[in-house]
Amino acid sequence: MQLTEETHHKMSKKIAQLTKVIFHLHMKNEENGLMHTCIKNAYEKEIETLLTQANSVILKQKESLQKALEAQNVKERIKSIEQQHLAEKEAS
């Protein structure tokens, strides 16, 4: 089969068009990959920040609870000592 010059020219133009399309799709794919990576990194950083803040709040709550328990224990100890003192006072 013999290709005419016109057919060869048309095929060359079509190949050039397809090459441009493939190049364009490849570039879009790379852009989307980079955007995906950036979004992923941003979300991971946000999650890390949220976890740090949540851990800070939990730690503060634990400390507050510990202080409240210690205060309760002190109150109970004072009440116990007062009762012991009263009992000793009545006994003497």
Buried (B, 14 or more C-beta within 10 A) or exposed (E): EEEEEEEEEEEEEEEEEEEEEEEEEEEEEEEEEEEEEEEEEEEEEEEEEEEEEEEEEEEEEEEEEEEEEEEEEEEEEEEEEEEEEEEEEEEE
